[in-house]
């Protein structure tokens, strides 16, 4: 599987460590003054696109794997990434005088993001989405939930 950044920079995603590299590809474009605020949010959005959009890993199975141990979860994720070599996540970054916009598209089936945000307040599910929402001034999804736009205002 590949992460394609601004249609020019490509990063292969085939392990947990390569996911971190992909996140760093995105973060290096943000001014350093924003890194602390948005790093976890960017991470959560990319991991959500991989887990739920590309792999189709439901929350129940994800937490079941993690309860068996983080290494079990990492190995499962790596195996699934290798099987998804034909799929891509596209990320578009744009900056103007007022804001920085990040658009992440996973081309999966999408999800009910509104319900996930509500559940994050009462259940263990949707916590990553809740964290991502708190990292940016504005977080919106398309109607089916496979394209997210995260905006931060420039200071």
C-alpha positions as CSV (number, residue, x, y, z in Angstrom):
1,X,0.0,0.0,0.0
2,X,1.2,3.5,-0.7
3,X,0.7,6.9,0.9
4,X,0.7,9.5,-1.9
5,X,1.4,13.0,-0.7
6,X,0.5,16.0,-2.9
7,X,0.6,13.6,-5.9
8,X,4.4,13.7,-6.0
9,X,5.9,12.1,-2.9
10,X,5.2,8.4,-2.3
11,X,5.8,6.4,0.8
12,X,5.2,2.6,0.9
13,X,3.2,1.5,3.9
14,X,3.9,-2.1,4.7
15,X,4.7,-2.1,8.5
16,X,4.0,-0.2,11.6
17,X,7.4,1.7,11.3
18,X,6.6,2.7,7.7
19,X,3.3,4.2,8.9
20,X,5.3,6.4,11.2
21,X,7.5,7.4,8.3
22,X,4.3,8.3,6.3
23,X,3.1,10.5,9.2
24,X,6.5,12.2,9.2
25,X,6.2,12.9,5.5
26,X,3.0,14.8,6.2
27,X,4.3,16.6,9.4
28,X,7.5,17.9,7.7
29,X,5.3,20.2,5.6
30,X,3.7,21.9,8.6
31,X,5.7,24.7,10.3
32,X,7.3,23.4,13.4
33,X,5.2,25.7,15.6
34,X,2.2,23.5,14.8
35,X,3.8,20.0,15.3
36,X,2.9,19.6,19.0
37,X,-0.8,20.6,18.4
38,X,-1.5,18.5,15.3
39,X,0.9,15.5,15.4
40,X,-1.4,13.1,17.2
41,X,-4.4,14.3,15.1
42,X,-2.5,13.6,11.9
43,X,-1.4,10.3,13.2
44,X,-5.0,9.3,14.2
45,X,-6.4,10.4,10.8
46,X,-3.9,8.4,8.8
47,X,-4.2,5.3,11.0
48,X,-8.0,5.5,10.8
49,X,-7.7,5.6,7.0
50,X,-5.4,2.6,7.0
51,X,-7.3,0.5,9.6
52,X,-10.9,1.3,8.7
53,X,-10.7,2.6,5.1
54,X,-8.2,0.3,3.5
55,X,-8.0,-2.8,5.6
56,X,-11.7,-2.7,6.8
57,X,-10.7,-3.5,10.4
58,X,-13.7,-2.9,12.6
59,X,-13.3,-1.4,16.1
60,X,-14.4,-4.7,17.8
61,X,-11.7,-6.7,16.0
62,X,-9.1,-4.0,16.5
63,X,-9.6,-3.9,20.3
64,X,-9.7,-7.7,20.4
65,X,-6.3,-7.9,18.7
66,X,-4.9,-5.2,21.0
67,X,-6.1,-7.1,24.1
68,X,-4.0,-10.1,22.9
69,X,-1.0,-7.8,22.9
70,X,0.2,-4.9,20.9
71,X,2.6,-7.1,19.0
72,X,-0.3,-9.3,17.8
73,X,-2.0,-6.1,16.6
74,X,1.1,-4.8,14.9
75,X,1.7,-8.1,13.1
76,X,-1.9,-8.3,11.9
77,X,-1.6,-4.7,10.6
78,X,1.7,-5.4,8.8
79,X,0.2,-8.6,7.2
80,X,-2.9,-6.7,6.0
81,X,-0.8,-3.8,4.6
82,X,1.2,-6.2,2.5
83,X,-2.0,-7.7,1.1
84,X,-3.3,-4.2,0.3
85,X,-0.4,-3.3,-2.0
86,X,-2.8,-2.1,-4.8
87,X,-4.6,0.4,-2.5
88,X,-3.5,3.9,-1.8
89,X,-4.1,6.7,0.6
90,X,-3.9,10.1,-1.0
91,X,-3.0,13.1,1.1
92,X,-3.2,16.7,-0.1
93,X,-1.7,19.6,1.8
94,X,-2.3,23.2,1.1
95,X,-1.4,26.4,2.9
96,X,-2.5,30.0,2.4
97,X,-2.2,33.2,4.5
98,X,-5.0,32.1,6.8
99,X,-5.0,28.4,7.2
100,X,-3.4,25.0,6.6
101,X,-5.7,22.3,5.1
102,X,-5.0,18.6,5.0
103,X,-7.2,16.3,2.9
104,X,-6.9,12.5,3.4
105,X,-8.7,10.2,1.0
106,X,-8.7,6.4,1.6
107,X,-11.2,5.3,-1.1
108,X,-12.7,2.7,1.3
109,X,-16.4,2.2,2.0
110,X,-16.4,5.1,4.5
111,X,-18.1,5.0,8.0
112,X,-20.7,6.8,10.1
113,X,-18.4,9.5,11.4
114,X,-21.1,11.4,13.2
115,X,-22.1,8.4,15.2
116,X,-18.5,7.6,15.9
117,X,-17.9,11.0,17.4
118,X,-21.0,10.6,19.7
119,X,-19.8,7.1,20.8
120,X,-16.3,8.5,21.6
121,X,-17.9,10.3,24.5
122,X,-19.5,7.2,26.0
123,X,-17.6,4.2,24.7
124,X,-14.0,3.1,23.9
125,X,-14.8,3.4,20.2
126,X,-14.1,6.5,18.2
127,X,-11.4,7.9,20.6
128,X,-9.0,8.4,17.7
129,X,-11.5,10.5,15.8
130,X,-12.3,12.5,19.0
131,X,-8.5,13.1,19.5
132,X,-8.1,14.2,15.8
133,X,-11.1,16.6,16.1
134,X,-9.5,18.3,19.1
135,X,-6.2,18.7,17.3
136,X,-7.6,20.9,14.5
137,X,-10.0,23.9,14.4
138,X,-12.2,22.2,11.9
139,X,-12.6,18.5,10.9
140,X,-15.1,17.5,8.3
141,X,-15.9,14.4,6.3
142,X,-17.6,13.8,3.0
143,X,-21.0,12.2,3.2
144,X,-19.8,8.6,3.2
145,X,-16.8,9.2,5.5
146,X,-13.8,8.2,3.3
147,X,-12.4,11.7,2.8
148,X,-11.5,13.9,5.7
149,X,-10.5,17.6,5.7
150,X,-8.6,18.9,8.7
151,X,-8.0,22.6,9.0
152,X,-5.9,24.6,11.4
153,X,-5.9,28.4,11.4
154,X,-2.5,30.2,11.1
155,X,-1.4,32.1,14.1
